[in-house]
Amino acid sequence: MLNDQIIADNRALIARNRELECELASLKAKLGAVSRIADKYHDRASTILEGWGDKPMGGTDLGRFHAFEQMVGEIREVLG
């Protein structure tokens, strides 16, 4: 009797572990996607900055640059 309960409990724990492993894999995939988004925005900001060279940045490029860099900073802060 006790042995049967232990076996049933172990099977339930194994099933839950599988569920958690699937959830973890899904979260890792989402985390990777968010990280790639941050990299893309960082690349866009770098492209804007490089386009201006030594000249002071202005106009809409300045606003876009700051917006991209702010998004990247916030994403990276959340990701740790």
Backbone torsions as a table, in degrees:
resi	resn	phi	psi	omega
1	MET	NA	-54.9	179.6
2	LEU	-62.3	-40.6	179.1
3	ASN	-61.1	-41.5	179.0
4	ASP	-62.8	-39.2	179.4
5	GLN	-67.4	-41.0	178.5
6	ILE	-62.4	-43.3	178.8
7	ILE	-62.9	-44.2	179.1
8	ALA	-62.9	-43.3	178.4
9	ASP	-62.3	-42.9	179.3
10	ASN	-63.2	-40.9	178.4
11	ARG	-63.7	-40.6	178.1
12	ALA	-64.2	-41.0	178.2
13	LEU	-65.4	-39.1	178.1
14	ILE	-64.2	-42.8	179.2
15	ALA	-63.6	-43.0	179.1
16	ARG	-65.2	-38.3	178.4
17	ASN	-61.1	-41.4	177.6
18	ARG	-62.0	-43.0	177.8
19	GLU	-60.2	-45.0	-179.4
20	LEU	-65.6	-36.4	177.1
21	GLU	-63.9	-39.0	177.5
22	CYS	-66.4	-42.4	177.6
23	GLU	-62.5	-42.0	179.1
24	LEU	-62.7	-43.4	178.6
25	ALA	-61.4	-40.8	178.7
26	SER	-64.7	-43.9	179.0
27	LEU	-65.0	-38.3	177.3
28	LYS	-63.5	-39.9	178.4
29	ALA	-64.1	-42.4	178.4
30	LYS	-65.2	-41.2	178.4
31	LEU	-61.3	-42.2	177.2
32	GLY	-62.7	-40.1	179.2
33	ALA	-64.7	-42.5	178.8
34	VAL	-65.0	-39.8	177.6
35	SER	-62.4	-40.2	177.9
36	ARG	-66.1	-35.1	176.3
37	ILE	-63.2	-44.9	178.1
38	ALA	-59.8	-42.7	178.6
39	ASP	-61.8	-40.0	-179.4
40	LYS	-64.2	-44.0	179.0
41	TYR	-67.5	-35.3	176.3
42	HIS	-64.1	-42.0	177.6
43	ASP	-62.2	-40.5	178.2
44	ARG	-63.7	-43.0	178.4
45	ALA	-63.0	-41.2	179.1
46	SER	-63.6	-39.5	178.8
47	THR	-63.3	-42.4	177.5
48	ILE	-61.7	-47.2	-178.7
49	LEU	-61.3	-44.9	180.0
50	GLU	-63.8	-33.7	-179.7
51	GLY	-63.6	-26.9	-179.4
52	TRP	-87.9	-17.9	178.8
53	GLY	58.0	-127.1	-178.3
54	ASP	-88.9	-6.1	-178.5
55	LYS	-77.5	150.8	175.0
56	PRO	-66.8	135.7	-178.5
57	MET	-76.9	144.0	179.2
58	GLY	-151.7	-177.2	176.3
59	GLY	64.4	-150.6	-177.0
60	THR	-68.6	-26.1	178.2
61	ASP	-61.2	-38.8	179.7
62	LEU	-62.8	-45.2	178.8
63	GLY	-64.5	-43.0	178.9
64	ARG	-64.5	-42.6	179.7
65	PHE	-58.4	-49.5	-179.1
66	HIS	-64.7	-38.3	179.1
67	ALA	-64.0	-44.9	179.3
68	PHE	-62.6	-46.4	-178.6
69	GLU	-64.8	-36.4	177.8
70	GLN	-65.4	-43.5	178.1
71	MET	-61.0	-44.7	179.7
72	VAL	-61.0	-45.4	179.8
73	GLY	-60.6	-43.2	-179.8
74	GLU	-66.6	-42.2	179.4
75	ILE	-63.5	-46.5	-178.3
76	ARG	-66.2	-32.7	177.0
77	GLU	-64.5	-42.7	179.3
78	VAL	-66.6	-40.3	-178.7
79	LEU	-70.4	-22.7	179.7
80	GLY	85.0	NA	NA
